[in-house]
Amino acid sequence: MKGVRKEMFYLHLKETEFRFNHRRDNVYVLVLKLLREKPIGLA
């Protein structure tokens, strides 16, 4: 692996932060819940 592209670093950092803050939770279930509450709009 060659690391994280500069353009993707912020998203990688945010994902890592989210996973760390929810390390004891089932992340899959949590993400499904978040997506139900705030669906990603199609633009």
PyMOL Python script that loads the backbone (N, CA, C, O; Angstrom):
from pymol import cmd

cmd.read_pdbstr("""\
ATOM      1  N   MET A   1       0.846  -1.180   0.000  1.00  0.00           N
ATOM      2  CA  MET A   1       0.000   0.000   0.000  1.00  0.00           C
ATOM      3  C   MET A   1       0.892   1.243   0.000  1.00  0.00           C
ATOM      4  O   MET A   1       1.907   1.302   0.694  1.00  0.00           O
ATOM      5  N   LYS A   2       0.496   2.205  -0.774  1.00  0.00           N
ATOM      6  CA  LYS A   2       1.327   3.397  -0.915  1.00  0.00           C
ATOM      7  C   LYS A   2       0.817   4.563  -0.089  1.00  0.00           C
ATOM      8  O   LYS A   2       1.303   5.683  -0.250  1.00  0.00           O
ATOM      9  N   GLY A   3      -0.149   4.332   0.791  1.00  0.00           N
ATOM     10  CA  GLY A   3      -0.658   5.416   1.613  1.00  0.00           C
ATOM     11  C   GLY A   3      -1.964   5.970   1.098  1.00  0.00           C
ATOM     12  O   GLY A   3      -2.661   5.337   0.306  1.00  0.00           O
ATOM     13  N   VAL A   4      -2.281   7.157   1.558  1.00  0.00           N
ATOM     14  CA  VAL A   4      -3.549   7.810   1.230  1.00  0.00           C
ATOM     15  C   VAL A   4      -3.270   9.007   0.328  1.00  0.00           C
ATOM     16  O   VAL A   4      -2.389   9.820   0.608  1.00  0.00           O
ATOM     17  N   ARG A   5      -4.038   9.100  -0.764  1.00  0.00           N
ATOM     18  CA  ARG A   5      -3.865  10.253  -1.654  1.00  0.00           C
ATOM     19  C   ARG A   5      -4.193  11.542  -0.910  1.00  0.00           C
ATOM     20  O   ARG A   5      -5.025  11.564  -0.003  1.00  0.00           O
ATOM     21  N   LYS A   6      -3.530  12.595  -1.309  1.00  0.00           N
ATOM     22  CA  LYS A   6      -3.717  13.900  -0.673  1.00  0.00           C
ATOM     23  C   LYS A   6      -5.180  14.337  -0.716  1.00  0.00           C
ATOM     24  O   LYS A   6      -5.693  14.915   0.242  1.00  0.00           O
ATOM     25  N   GLU A   7      -5.847  14.055  -1.839  1.00  0.00           N
ATOM     26  CA  GLU A   7      -7.239  14.477  -2.007  1.00  0.00           C
ATOM     27  C   GLU A   7      -8.186  13.715  -1.083  1.00  0.00           C
ATOM     28  O   GLU A   7      -9.262  14.214  -0.753  1.00  0.00           O
ATOM     29  N   MET A   8      -7.795  12.509  -0.662  1.00  0.00           N
ATOM     30  CA  MET A   8      -8.660  11.659   0.154  1.00  0.00           C
ATOM     31  C   MET A   8      -8.291  11.675   1.632  1.00  0.00           C
ATOM     32  O   MET A   8      -8.963  11.035   2.442  1.00  0.00           O
ATOM     33  N   PHE A   9      -7.240  12.394   1.994  1.00  0.00           N
ATOM     34  CA  PHE A   9      -6.752  12.352   3.368  1.00  0.00           C
ATOM     35  C   PHE A   9      -7.805  12.811   4.372  1.00  0.00           C
ATOM     36  O   PHE A   9      -7.973  12.177   5.413  1.00  0.00           O
ATOM     37  N   TYR A  10      -8.519  13.902   4.079  1.00  0.00           N
ATOM     38  CA  TYR A  10      -9.515  14.419   5.016  1.00  0.00           C
ATOM     39  C   TYR A  10     -10.611  13.383   5.267  1.00  0.00           C
ATOM     40  O   TYR A  10     -11.011  13.172   6.412  1.00  0.00           O
ATOM     41  N   LEU A  11     -11.099  12.736   4.206  1.00  0.00           N
ATOM     42  CA  LEU A  11     -12.132  11.713   4.367  1.00  0.00           C
ATOM     43  C   LEU A  11     -11.605  10.519   5.146  1.00  0.00           C
ATOM     44  O   LEU A  11     -12.314   9.963   5.985  1.00  0.00           O
ATOM     45  N   HIS A  12     -10.379  10.122   4.881  1.00  0.00           N
ATOM     46  CA  HIS A  12      -9.760   9.016   5.609  1.00  0.00           C
ATOM     47  C   HIS A  12      -9.649   9.357   7.098  1.00  0.00           C
ATOM     48  O   HIS A  12      -9.938   8.530   7.962  1.00  0.00           O
ATOM     49  N   LEU A  13      -9.227  10.582   7.374  1.00  0.00           N
ATOM     50  CA  LEU A  13      -9.098  11.031   8.758  1.00  0.00           C
ATOM     51  C   LEU A  13     -10.449  11.011   9.463  1.00  0.00           C
ATOM     52  O   LEU A  13     -10.541  10.560  10.605  1.00  0.00           O
ATOM     53  N   LYS A  14     -11.500  11.495   8.799  1.00  0.00           N
ATOM     54  CA  LYS A  14     -12.844  11.532   9.394  1.00  0.00           C
ATOM     55  C   LYS A  14     -13.380  10.115   9.623  1.00  0.00           C
ATOM     56  O   LYS A  14     -14.008   9.850  10.648  1.00  0.00           O
ATOM     57  N   GLU A  15     -13.135   9.204   8.671  1.00  0.00           N
ATOM     58  CA  GLU A  15     -13.581   7.822   8.853  1.00  0.00           C
ATOM     59  C   GLU A  15     -12.860   7.182  10.030  1.00  0.00           C
ATOM     60  O   GLU A  15     -13.478   6.485  10.835  1.00  0.00           O
ATOM     61  N   THR A  16     -11.562   7.414  10.134  1.00  0.00           N
ATOM     62  CA  THR A  16     -10.781   6.866  11.240  1.00  0.00           C
ATOM     63  C   THR A  16     -11.275   7.422  12.574  1.00  0.00           C
ATOM     64  O   THR A  16     -11.392   6.681  13.550  1.00  0.00           O
ATOM     65  N   GLU A  17     -11.560   8.705  12.619  1.00  0.00           N
ATOM     66  CA  GLU A  17     -12.087   9.339  13.826  1.00  0.00           C
ATOM     67  C   GLU A  17     -13.439   8.725  14.204  1.00  0.00           C
ATOM     68  O   GLU A  17     -13.679   8.427  15.374  1.00  0.00           O
ATOM     69  N   PHE A  18     -14.316   8.537  13.223  1.00  0.00           N
ATOM     70  CA  PHE A  18     -15.630   7.953  13.472  1.00  0.00           C
ATOM     71  C   PHE A  18     -15.496   6.542  14.021  1.00  0.00           C
ATOM     72  O   PHE A  18     -16.147   6.188  15.004  1.00  0.00           O
ATOM     73  N   ARG A  19     -14.651   5.738  13.388  1.00  0.00           N
ATOM     74  CA  ARG A  19     -14.464   4.358  13.845  1.00  0.00           C
ATOM     75  C   ARG A  19     -13.861   4.312  15.241  1.00  0.00           C
ATOM     76  O   ARG A  19     -14.230   3.451  16.039  1.00  0.00           O
ATOM     77  N   PHE A  20     -12.939   5.221  15.552  1.00  0.00           N
ATOM     78  CA  PHE A  20     -12.347   5.261  16.888  1.00  0.00           C
ATOM     79  C   PHE A  20     -13.390   5.647  17.927  1.00  0.00           C
ATOM     80  O   PHE A  20     -13.449   5.047  19.001  1.00  0.00           O
ATOM     81  N   ASN A  21     -14.211   6.643  17.616  1.00  0.00           N
ATOM     82  CA  ASN A  21     -15.215   7.105  18.567  1.00  0.00           C
ATOM     83  C   ASN A  21     -16.326   6.078  18.789  1.00  0.00           C
ATOM     84  O   ASN A  21     -17.028   6.130  19.799  1.00  0.00           O
ATOM     85  N   HIS A  22     -16.486   5.145  17.848  1.00  0.00           N
ATOM     86  CA  HIS A  22     -17.534   4.131  17.959  1.00  0.00           C
ATOM     87  C   HIS A  22     -16.935   2.728  17.961  1.00  0.00           C
ATOM     88  O   HIS A  22     -17.559   1.790  17.464  1.00  0.00           O
ATOM     89  N   ARG A  23     -15.744   2.573  18.509  1.00  0.00           N
ATOM     90  CA  ARG A  23     -15.033   1.298  18.437  1.00  0.00           C
ATOM     91  C   ARG A  23     -15.727   0.173  19.183  1.00  0.00           C
ATOM     92  O   ARG A  23     -15.484  -0.997  18.886  1.00  0.00           O
ATOM     93  N   ARG A  24     -16.585   0.492  20.144  1.00  0.00           N
ATOM     94  CA  ARG A  24     -17.293  -0.541  20.888  1.00  0.00           C
ATOM     95  C   ARG A  24     -18.685  -0.818  20.318  1.00  0.00           C
ATOM     96  O   ARG A  24     -19.396  -1.698  20.803  1.00  0.00           O
ATOM     97  N   ASP A  25     -19.068  -0.064  19.291  1.00  0.00           N
ATOM     98  CA  ASP A  25     -20.383  -0.214  18.682  1.00  0.00           C
ATOM     99  C   ASP A  25     -20.272  -1.066  17.417  1.00  0.00           C
ATOM    100  O   ASP A  25     -19.187  -1.244  16.863  1.00  0.00           O
ATOM    101  N   ASN A  26     -21.401  -1.578  16.979  1.00  0.00           N
ATOM    102  CA  ASN A  26     -21.464  -2.263  15.689  1.00  0.00           C
ATOM    103  C   ASN A  26     -21.574  -1.170  14.629  1.00  0.00           C
ATOM    104  O   ASN A  26     -22.646  -0.596  14.436  1.00  0.00           O
ATOM    105  N   VAL A  27     -20.481  -0.883  13.949  1.00  0.00           N
ATOM    106  CA  VAL A  27     -20.412   0.235  13.008  1.00  0.00           C
ATOM    107  C   VAL A  27     -21.382   0.029  11.846  1.00  0.00           C
ATOM    108  O   VAL A  27     -21.963   0.997  11.355  1.00  0.00           O
ATOM    109  N   TYR A  28     -21.566  -1.208  11.399  1.00  0.00           N
ATOM    110  CA  TYR A  28     -22.476  -1.483  10.299  1.00  0.00           C
ATOM    111  C   TYR A  28     -23.897  -1.049  10.657  1.00  0.00           C
ATOM    112  O   TYR A  28     -24.554  -0.364   9.874  1.00  0.00           O
ATOM    113  N   VAL A  29     -24.369  -1.446  11.833  1.00  0.00           N
ATOM    114  CA  VAL A  29     -25.716  -1.087  12.278  1.00  0.00           C
ATOM    115  C   VAL A  29     -25.822   0.423  12.470  1.00  0.00           C
ATOM    116  O   VAL A  29     -26.837   1.027  12.124  1.00  0.00           O
ATOM    117  N   LEU A  30     -24.787   1.024  13.015  1.00  0.00           N
ATOM    118  CA  LEU A  30     -24.790   2.467  13.243  1.00  0.00           C
ATOM    119  C   LEU A  30     -24.870   3.248  11.935  1.00  0.00           C
ATOM    120  O   LEU A  30     -25.609   4.228  11.842  1.00  0.00           O
ATOM    121  N   VAL A  31     -24.124   2.824  10.937  1.00  0.00           N
ATOM    122  CA  VAL A  31     -24.141   3.507   9.638  1.00  0.00           C
ATOM    123  C   VAL A  31     -25.508   3.345   8.973  1.00  0.00           C
ATOM    124  O   VAL A  31     -26.029   4.296   8.391  1.00  0.00           O
ATOM    125  N   LEU A  32     -26.093   2.144   9.056  1.00  0.00           N
ATOM    126  CA  LEU A  32     -27.437   1.957   8.505  1.00  0.00           C
ATOM    127  C   LEU A  32     -28.437   2.897   9.166  1.00  0.00           C
ATOM    128  O   LEU A  32     -29.277   3.491   8.490  1.00  0.00           O
ATOM    129  N   LYS A  33     -28.348   3.032  10.478  1.00  0.00           N
ATOM    130  CA  LYS A  33     -29.245   3.928  11.212  1.00  0.00           C
ATOM    131  C   LYS A  33     -29.052   5.372  10.753  1.00  0.00           C
ATOM    132  O   LYS A  33     -30.027   6.088  10.524  1.00  0.00           O
ATOM    133  N   LEU A  34     -27.800   5.798  10.620  1.00  0.00           N
ATOM    134  CA  LEU A  34     -27.517   7.168  10.189  1.00  0.00           C
ATOM    135  C   LEU A  34     -28.030   7.424   8.774  1.00  0.00           C
ATOM    136  O   LEU A  34     -28.543   8.504   8.480  1.00  0.00           O
ATOM    137  N   LEU A  35     -27.891   6.429   7.899  1.00  0.00           N
ATOM    138  CA  LEU A  35     -28.356   6.590   6.520  1.00  0.00           C
ATOM    139  C   LEU A  35     -29.883   6.622   6.430  1.00  0.00           C
ATOM    140  O   LEU A  35     -30.442   7.274   5.548  1.00  0.00           O
ATOM    141  N   ARG A  36     -30.546   5.924   7.332  1.00  0.00           N
ATOM    142  CA  ARG A  36     -32.016   5.991   7.344  1.00  0.00           C
ATOM    143  C   ARG A  36     -32.486   7.369   7.792  1.00  0.00           C
ATOM    144  O   ARG A  36     -33.457   7.909   7.263  1.00  0.00           O
ATOM    145  N   GLU A  37     -31.779   7.934   8.782  1.00  0.00           N
ATOM    146  CA  GLU A  37     -32.158   9.248   9.313  1.00  0.00           C
ATOM    147  C   GLU A  37     -31.835  10.367   8.327  1.00  0.00           C
ATOM    148  O   GLU A  37     -32.619  11.302   8.163  1.00  0.00           O
ATOM    149  N   LYS A  38     -30.685  10.271   7.677  1.00  0.00           N
ATOM    150  CA  LYS A  38     -30.246  11.299   6.716  1.00  0.00           C
ATOM    151  C   LYS A  38     -29.743  10.617   5.456  1.00  0.00           C
ATOM    152  O   LYS A  38     -28.536  10.434   5.295  1.00  0.00           O
ATOM    153  N   PRO A  39     -30.651  10.236   4.555  1.00  0.00           N
ATOM    154  CA  PRO A  39     -30.221   9.543   3.331  1.00  0.00           C
ATOM    155  C   PRO A  39     -29.332  10.422   2.459  1.00  0.00           C
ATOM    156  O   PRO A  39     -29.434  11.648   2.452  1.00  0.00           O
ATOM    157  N   ILE A  40     -28.473   9.755   1.739  1.00  0.00           N
ATOM    158  CA  ILE A  40     -27.603  10.461   0.797  1.00  0.00           C
ATOM    159  C   ILE A  40     -28.433  10.788  -0.434  1.00  0.00           C
ATOM    160  O   ILE A  40     -28.945   9.888  -1.099  1.00  0.00           O
ATOM    161  N   GLY A  41     -28.564  12.059  -0.735  1.00  0.00           N
ATOM    162  CA  GLY A  41     -29.383  12.489  -1.872  1.00  0.00           C
ATOM    163  C   GLY A  41     -28.676  12.243  -3.189  1.00  0.00           C
ATOM    164  O   GLY A  41     -27.454  12.354  -3.287  1.00  0.00           O
ATOM    165  N   LEU A  42     -29.441  11.916  -4.173  1.00  0.00           N
ATOM    166  CA  LEU A  42     -28.899  11.743  -5.517  1.00  0.00           C
ATOM    167  C   LEU A  42     -28.958  13.074  -6.244  1.00  0.00           C
ATOM    168  O   LEU A  42     -30.030  13.661  -6.389  1.00  0.00           O
ATOM    169  N   ALA A  43     -27.830  13.542  -6.693  1.00  0.00           N
ATOM    170  CA  ALA A  43     -27.786  14.844  -7.362  1.00  0.00           C
ATOM    171  C   ALA A  43     -27.563  14.702  -8.837  1.00  0.00           C
ATOM    172  O   ALA A  43     -27.500  15.703  -9.551  1.00  0.00           O
TER     173      ALA A  43
END
""", "prot")
cmd.dss("prot")
cmd.show_as("cartoon", "prot")
cmd.util.cbc("prot")
cmd.orient("prot")
